[in-house]
Amino acid sequence: MKKSKTRKASPSGKMSLSGHLKELRNRIIAVLLVLLVGFCICLYFSPRLMTLMTDMGKEYDYVFVYIAPAETLLVEFSIALIGGLVIAFPVLAYNIFAFCSPGLKRKERTFVRASLLGGTVFFVLGVLFAYYISLPFMLRFLIQLTGSVDVSASISIQQYISFLLTVFLIFGIVFEMPVITVLLTTLGILKAEWLAKARKIAIVLIFLLAAFITPPDVVSQFMVAGPMVLLYELSILLCRLFARRKNTSDEDEDEEDEDEDEDDEDD
């Protein structure tokens, strides 16, 4: 990949405002181009993606219908748009990091890279957890609710796909909890001791949040709240681990500063 020609420093070692704006423009254009290409690719494969998602519901005797002439087309466009955003996200994250990296220290750049990688991995894990574990359980439970009533389930394809995408998004964001807590701990905003003391209150709030963001049934609430509680415990463990590493790093830096001060006094 060719480096941007706009990142030219002035004789004083600093880039001018116009240089920053040109670089920002070029990076925005690059992200938009990748988004457009990703959208077109996903639009081509959107019928297959739609079939993949509807097959999950058909296993539990769901019958899908469309109630508007352009409904299936709008669903394909929504799938393509979300797929394009997923494809463009790594490029977006890289360009944000590359634009901000000159103002970051070496340790900060390393930490930002790790945060972006960890955030991506945990988001994908959340989506996979929803697809293979939570959604089949939810769909089976919801269709069984009508088992005692002589009513067949004819679900709007748009509502069904919207439900699946919402669940994917919820679980992807929920699985970001460890990354966010580690980030706040490293910045000195959050401490593991605070999370441990607030465990009981946090569990109650987690179930309330799960009841708010999930469909109105107890099973969906538990399917979201359960992983959130486990992720909360994982967050406490990771916070303690990174807090120790941060304290060790700070002590090493203090020792280096003291050695430098002693050398200056000897001179």
KAMOPE-V484721 format. One record per backbone hydrogen bond with DSSP energy under -0.5 kcal/mol. CO is the residue of the C=O (numbers start at 0). NH is the residue of the N-H. If there is no record, write none. Layout:
BEGIN
co=CO nh=NH
co=CO nh=NH
END
This chain:
BEGIN
co=3 nh=6
co=5 nh=7
co=9 nh=12
co=13 nh=9
co=15 nh=19
co=16 nh=20
co=17 nh=21
co=18 nh=22
co=19 nh=23
co=20 nh=24
co=21 nh=25
co=22 nh=26
co=23 nh=27
co=24 nh=28
co=25 nh=29
co=26 nh=30
co=27 nh=31
co=28 nh=32
co=29 nh=33
co=30 nh=34
co=31 nh=35
co=32 nh=36
co=33 nh=37
co=34 nh=38
co=35 nh=39
co=36 nh=40
co=37 nh=41
co=38 nh=42
co=39 nh=43
co=40 nh=44
co=41 nh=45
co=44 nh=48
co=45 nh=49
co=46 nh=50
co=47 nh=51
co=48 nh=52
co=49 nh=53
co=50 nh=54
co=51 nh=55
co=52 nh=56
co=53 nh=57
co=54 nh=58
co=56 nh=59
co=56 nh=61
co=57 nh=60
co=62 nh=154
co=64 nh=156
co=67 nh=70
co=69 nh=73
co=70 nh=74
co=71 nh=75
co=72 nh=76
co=73 nh=77
co=74 nh=78
co=75 nh=79
co=76 nh=80
co=77 nh=81
co=78 nh=82
co=79 nh=83
co=80 nh=84
co=81 nh=85
co=82 nh=86
co=83 nh=87
co=84 nh=88
co=85 nh=89
co=86 nh=90
co=87 nh=91
co=88 nh=92
co=89 nh=93
co=90 nh=94
co=91 nh=95
co=92 nh=96
co=93 nh=97
co=94 nh=98
co=95 nh=99
co=96 nh=100
co=99 nh=102
co=100 nh=103
co=104 nh=108
co=105 nh=109
co=106 nh=110
co=107 nh=111
co=108 nh=112
co=109 nh=113
co=110 nh=114
co=111 nh=115
co=112 nh=116
co=113 nh=117
co=114 nh=118
co=115 nh=119
co=116 nh=120
co=117 nh=121
co=118 nh=122
co=119 nh=123
co=120 nh=124
co=121 nh=125
co=122 nh=126
co=123 nh=127
co=124 nh=128
co=125 nh=129
co=126 nh=130
co=127 nh=131
co=128 nh=132
co=128 nh=133
co=129 nh=134
co=132 nh=136
co=133 nh=137
co=134 nh=138
co=135 nh=139
co=136 nh=140
co=137 nh=141
co=138 nh=142
co=139 nh=143
co=140 nh=144
co=142 nh=145
co=143 nh=146
co=145 nh=148
co=145 nh=150
co=148 nh=150
co=151 nh=153
co=152 nh=62
co=152 nh=154
co=154 nh=64
co=155 nh=159
co=156 nh=160
co=157 nh=161
co=158 nh=162
co=159 nh=163
co=160 nh=164
co=161 nh=165
co=162 nh=166
co=163 nh=167
co=164 nh=168
co=165 nh=169
co=166 nh=170
co=167 nh=171
co=168 nh=172
co=169 nh=173
co=170 nh=174
co=172 nh=175
co=173 nh=176
co=175 nh=179
co=176 nh=180
co=177 nh=181
co=178 nh=182
co=179 nh=183
co=180 nh=184
co=181 nh=185
co=182 nh=186
co=183 nh=188
co=183 nh=189
co=184 nh=187
co=190 nh=194
co=191 nh=195
co=192 nh=196
co=193 nh=197
co=195 nh=198
co=197 nh=201
co=198 nh=202
co=199 nh=203
co=200 nh=204
co=201 nh=205
co=202 nh=206
co=203 nh=207
co=204 nh=208
co=205 nh=209
co=206 nh=210
co=207 nh=211
co=208 nh=212
co=209 nh=213
co=214 nh=216
co=216 nh=220
co=217 nh=221
co=218 nh=222
co=219 nh=223
co=220 nh=224
co=221 nh=225
co=222 nh=226
co=223 nh=227
co=224 nh=228
co=225 nh=229
co=226 nh=230
co=227 nh=231
co=228 nh=232
co=229 nh=233
co=230 nh=234
co=231 nh=235
co=232 nh=236
co=233 nh=237
co=234 nh=238
co=235 nh=239
co=236 nh=240
co=237 nh=241
co=238 nh=242
co=239 nh=243
co=240 nh=244
co=241 nh=245
co=242 nh=246
co=243 nh=247
co=244 nh=248
co=245 nh=249
co=246 nh=250
co=247 nh=251
co=248 nh=252
co=249 nh=253
co=250 nh=254
co=251 nh=255
co=252 nh=256
co=253 nh=257
co=254 nh=258
co=255 nh=259
co=256 nh=260
co=257 nh=261
co=258 nh=262
co=259 nh=263
co=260 nh=264
co=261 nh=265
co=262 nh=266
END
